Amino acid sequence: MSETLGDRLRKARKRVGLSPRDLARESGVSYSLITKIEQGERQDTRWETLHRLARVLGTTTSALITGGSADRVGIPAAEPSGAWHEVGRALADTGSEVAEAPTVRGVRAAVDAVTREYRGGNFSGVATLLPQLIRDAHALADLAPEGAALRMRALTMAGRLLTQTRQYDLADQALTRALRQAPDARTAAAAVDLRCWLLLRRGHVDEVRELAVQWADDLEPRMSRATPTDLAMWGWLLLRAAAAAGRDNRPEEAAEALRLAHAAAVAVGRPHQLLDLGFIHTWSVGAVRMQRAEYAMVRDRPDEVLRLSAGVGVEQMSATNGSRNRHLLDVAHAQVRTRRYAKAVETLSAVHRDAPQWLPHQRYAQDIVRLLTERRRTLTPDMRRLAEVVRLPL
């Protein structure tokens, strides 16, 4: 039989001479959870838990899960249904025949409309618009020079939505096709960035590190000649590398990637958008600060998360900005960890109010609400409502 997570944890623990109780005391992970993992009774261990264990055991997070499925560590993929079937059919249709020949102006307008719907948090609307957009963009690529770049934007938008809504296999199809059909490296960078996000969500941090570092090295600009677009693309890839290194218990790599990303953000100066290249979020110093806060949460430093958050400037960001709302989940998590339960409920409720279609798809939100409800003897109506929103199992 293949080696399990429990087998690897037990071997790593014995290698450093720790008993289960020693490991529990030094990591902050409960003794009962450690024994359940080692005995194969728990199959949904969170990344945060594995990171704590890896840090004490002197290994990497990915080493603990090497050889296993991402689902083993609690990152399940949702089954495609309804509108997703139509998106999948459009992705699988490699023909370019459409009822009416598309135009550059029409496809560009459709891409812009889909982008607005996504940024506004209307995922169901995006899912409805995507199938025809994908088909039109594919047909246009054979008709006009600008068609290849617009097809790239359509496919990356599909990959973004499918990753966000946990349609991971379909997201992989969209991003694989986008990379294969990218007209140049600059255009491909958005698909690489999204592929890193998809791999992170599936738990493949080692693959993210390799992919992000490789592309960041290839696209590294000369600071004296770099355009804001060059620096922003490089910066986004560095943030993906930092996220993976942080989760994989590689603090030096994470710190260096964050340092370089900060330098790129400072060099750009004002916030810079890359919508024409498929990057939907704005590059800025605030983006780097949010990644620093995320890394602080990975290292189990909730007070540092709250301190860093004060300098992010979320009040200047769109209420439906995914990066902003992901950062607010870190804030809510830190608030729960520091026993600011009412503040955590307030933060999560605000995110749900601003992004009602976004929050239910966040496994992280479910983990935070679970922790919140476990720590409270009685639940308020707002807590019960949040448990329903994130579909917290009974």
Secondary structure, 3 states (H helix, E strand, C coil): CCCCHHHHHHHHHHHCCCCHHHHHHHHCCCHHHHHHHHCCCCCECCHHHHHHHHHHHCCCHHHHHCCCCHHHECCCCCCCCCHHHHHHHHHHCCCCCCCCCCCHHHHHHHHHHHHHHHHCCCHHHHHHHHHHHHHHHHHHHCCCCCHHHHHHHHHHHHHHHHHHCCCHHHHHHHHHHHHHHCCCHHHHHHHHHHHHHHHHHCCCHHHHHHHHHHHHHHHCCCCCCCCHHHHHHHHHHHHHHHHHHHHCCCHHHHHHHHHHHHHHHHHHCCCECCHHHCCCCCECHHHHHHHHHHHHHHCCCHHHHHHHHCCCCHHHCCCCCHHHHHHHHHHHHHHHHCCCHHHHHHHHHHHHHHCCCCHHHCHHHHHHHHHHHHHCCCCCHHHHHHHHHCCCCC
